[in-house]
Amino acid sequence: MKKYEEFSRHLRVLMQAPMQDLENEFIISGIIDKFFIQFELGWKVLKELLRYEGKAAAASGSPREIVKAAYRCFDFIEEDVWLDMLRARNDLAHMYDSARAKALVSEILARFIPAFAAMDAAVHALVERSS
């Protein structure tokens, strides 16, 4: 699954975030940009998984609907974390101050990267079983 491969490849880069200079505005901006891409790939992988499972919700173009359906279908999805990711992604266009950016990076490190990693491990196992 090409989208999953991209998801996994980008996650390996994002997982390097905790080892960076988290006071550097350029690094903070890069982590936020990587999070945005990771979330986009993530909900699209979930959509593909739902399609594979034959779920009607896969026809939705709404990340919110995909996340909610994936939560009902897959035990590796923490609905509240993924909905918080969606909110954060949607708020990025209105993020102007560095304090909010630093707070988002803290949330990315503490909650979002672990959720992406849990999904990566679960999807990897699914892909391996179906091969």
C-alpha positions as CSV (number, residue, x, y, z in Angstrom):
1,M,0.0,0.0,0.0
2,K,1.8,3.1,-1.3
3,K,0.1,5.6,1.1
4,Y,1.1,3.4,4.1
5,E,4.7,3.3,2.9
6,E,4.8,7.1,2.6
7,F,3.1,7.4,6.1
8,S,5.8,5.1,7.6
9,R,8.7,6.9,5.8
10,H,7.5,10.3,7.0
11,L,6.9,9.0,10.5
12,R,10.6,7.9,10.8
13,V,11.5,11.5,10.1
14,L,9.0,13.0,12.5
15,M,10.1,10.6,15.2
16,Q,13.5,12.5,15.2
17,A,11.7,15.6,16.5
18,P,12.4,15.1,20.2
19,M,16.2,15.1,19.5
20,Q,16.1,18.5,17.9
21,D,16.6,22.0,19.3
22,L,13.1,22.7,20.4
23,E,13.9,26.4,21.1
24,N,14.8,27.0,17.4
25,E,11.9,28.6,15.6
26,F,12.9,27.0,12.3
27,I,12.9,23.5,13.9
28,I,9.5,24.2,15.5
29,S,8.1,25.2,12.2
30,G,9.6,22.1,10.5
31,I,8.1,19.8,13.2
32,I,4.7,21.4,12.7
33,D,5.0,21.1,8.9
34,K,5.9,17.4,9.2
35,F,3.0,16.9,11.6
36,F,0.6,18.4,9.0
37,I,1.9,16.0,6.3
38,Q,1.8,13.0,8.7
39,F,-1.8,13.7,9.6
40,E,-2.8,14.0,6.0
41,L,-1.1,10.7,5.2
42,G,-2.6,9.1,8.3
43,W,-6.2,9.8,7.6
44,K,-5.8,8.8,4.0
45,V,-4.3,5.4,5.1
46,L,-7.2,5.0,7.4
47,K,-9.5,5.6,4.5
48,E,-7.7,2.9,2.4
49,L,-8.0,0.5,5.3
50,L,-11.7,1.2,5.6
51,R,-12.1,0.6,1.9
52,Y,-10.2,-2.6,2.2
53,E,-12.6,-3.7,5.0
54,G,-15.6,-2.8,2.8
55,K,-16.8,0.0,5.0
56,A,-19.2,2.5,3.4
57,A,-17.5,5.3,5.3
58,A,-14.5,4.9,3.1
59,A,-16.4,6.9,0.4
60,S,-16.3,10.0,2.6
61,G,-13.9,12.7,1.9
62,S,-14.1,14.0,5.4
63,P,-11.2,13.4,7.7
64,R,-13.5,13.6,10.7
65,E,-15.8,10.9,9.3
66,I,-12.9,8.7,8.4
67,V,-11.4,9.0,11.9
68,K,-14.7,8.3,13.6
69,A,-15.3,5.2,11.3
70,A,-11.7,4.0,11.9
71,Y,-12.2,4.3,15.6
72,R,-15.2,2.0,15.4
73,C,-13.4,-0.5,13.2
74,F,-9.8,-0.5,14.5
75,D,-8.6,-0.9,18.0
76,F,-5.4,1.1,17.4
77,I,-7.2,4.4,16.9
78,E,-7.6,6.7,19.9
79,E,-10.5,8.8,18.7
80,D,-9.9,11.7,21.0
81,V,-6.2,12.0,20.0
82,W,-7.0,11.8,16.3
83,L,-9.8,14.4,16.6
84,D,-7.4,16.6,18.5
85,M,-4.9,16.1,15.6
86,L,-7.6,17.2,13.2
87,R,-8.4,20.3,15.3
88,A,-4.7,21.1,15.5
89,R,-4.3,20.6,11.7
90,N,-7.3,22.9,11.1
91,D,-5.9,25.6,13.4
92,L,-2.5,25.7,11.7
93,A,-3.7,28.4,9.3
94,H,-4.4,30.7,12.3
95,M,-1.3,30.1,14.3
96,Y,0.7,33.3,14.5
97,D,2.5,33.3,17.8
98,S,5.4,31.2,19.0
99,A,3.9,30.2,22.3
100,R,1.0,28.4,20.5
101,A,3.5,26.8,18.1
102,K,5.6,25.6,21.0
103,A,2.5,24.2,22.7
104,L,1.5,22.4,19.6
105,V,5.0,20.9,19.3
106,S,4.7,19.6,22.9
107,E,1.4,18.0,22.0
108,I,2.9,16.5,18.8
109,L,5.7,15.0,20.8
110,A,3.6,13.8,23.8
111,R,0.4,12.6,22.1
112,F,0.5,12.7,18.3
113,I,3.7,10.9,17.5
114,P,2.9,8.0,19.8
115,A,-0.6,7.7,18.1
116,F,1.1,7.7,14.7
117,A,3.6,5.0,15.9
118,A,0.8,2.8,17.2
119,M,-1.0,3.1,13.9
120,D,2.2,2.3,12.0
121,A,2.8,-0.8,14.1
122,A,-0.7,-2.0,13.7
123,V,-0.9,-1.4,9.9
124,H,2.5,-3.0,9.5
125,A,1.2,-6.1,11.1
126,L,-1.9,-6.1,8.9
127,V,0.2,-5.7,5.8
128,E,2.5,-8.5,6.8
129,R,-0.5,-10.8,7.5
130,S,-2.1,-10.1,4.1
131,S,1.2,-10.7,2.2
